[in-house]
Amino acid sequence: MPADRAAPTGNLLLDALRGADRALIAPHLEPMAFDKGAIVFEAGSDVTHITFPCGQTVVALIIATRDGRCAETATIGREGAVGGIVSAGRVPASTEAIVQIGGPMLRLETDRLQEAKRQSTEIRNLFARYSDCLLAQVLQAAACNALHPIEQRCLRWLLTLQDRIGGDTLPITHELLASMLGVQRTYLTRILSTLQDQGLIRVGRGRITVLDRRAMSAAACECHSRVQRHFKTVLGAVYTAEGLDRIEPPAPVDGDPEPALALRSSAHG
């Protein structure tokens, strides 16, 4: 481990910060544990904390409709955070954040993050880059849900989850996956059976096992690979065969404009 890197936290976004910058945040991080199904925050509530999933913990941002249906807009694991990432402070949440896979997290008051951003260009740069990637994931999911068949959407979702937990066994139930995709459970069961017959996955009780990731990627729509490329280019995400491994954000170059402002122009190029 390089001398300027602190001990790993299990969250790749935090672990991308060098020691001096991490020191602005680390003393204020509160370790917590969330069970599957726990609500991190509700839509309309004031977001007072940034929450960083660690290890295999995964959170989904959910939009619910008046008739009780819901759909996932983003899946967030050890590569990121949920809460007031983009805003300058405490603002109402536009989505609900629900724990998909329970486990440890670290929590930070939004005011503490804003103060750290004021003190560190690297922290501002890192969170600006991550915010752009999170927005890219949300926008791509919106396009995918509108344009692509359920089989491809399902594969995109499974690949995204595998990226965030590593390994081939995804601890996900039919009921939860159906809810994330906004379809009936019986319909999803038929889709999963088809994908299993194709040799892509193996369906078990409370889990889905990835059998052929390369074939899954080829059969999925382009949405997953597009988001991956954006994470690599903008955030410096490094992937292995098991998924996301680490984040190595590009270092600011002397003479460049404020990183967050520079990113804003490049993200729309």
Secondary structure, DSSP 4 states (H G I P E B T S, - for coil): --TTBPPP-S-HHHHTSBHHHHTTTGGG-EEEEE-TT-EEE-TTSB--EEEEE-TT-EEEEEEE-TTS-EEEEEEE-TT--BSSSSSSS--B-SSEEEEEE-EEEEEEEHHHHHHHHHH-HHHHHHHHHHHHHHHHHHHHHHHHHHHS-HHHHHHHHHHHHHHHH-SSEE---HHHHHHHHTS-HHHHHHHHHHHHHTTSEEEETTEEEES-HHHHHHHS-THHHHHHHHIIIII-EEEETTEEEEE-PPPPPTT---HHHHHHHHHT-
